[in-house]
Amino acid sequence: MARINLSISDDLFELLSNDAEQHNCTVNVYLISLLEGLYLQNPFDYEAALSKLIEEANIRPLGEEFILFDLPSFSEICIAKAENANVKPSIVRARLGKMFNSLVRIKKVGNVRRVHSKDGSLKFISRAAVYIREAKEDLGDVDE
């Protein structure tokens, strides 16, 4: 995959950052979405896919660990829509995974949290982040 290095003013970055936050994504993904919208006929809708992931994560059984591949839309939507947008499904899954994890980190996915191993490190299954939906009373001082 090609990379570019883009230098922009602080004012422009702040505007992009604010827009990206409103769309629940990073500035990088937001810019990619804008560019795909301009140059590709069927751009992948990261915002809609992320919203679907959040919805599915919030109906997982309480206390049951899961990875993103356990959510139906993660494999189904990614493959079908990524091919239509001429983007590799692995790239779409990686971007969605990063976006989802960022929202979990700042507690914007309801009561979904990352799982920690017994030694305190973040838990992974086959290099995939492990999440859990907890009861609100298990969240401690989180105001949600």
Disulfide bonds with the S-S distance in Angstrom:
none
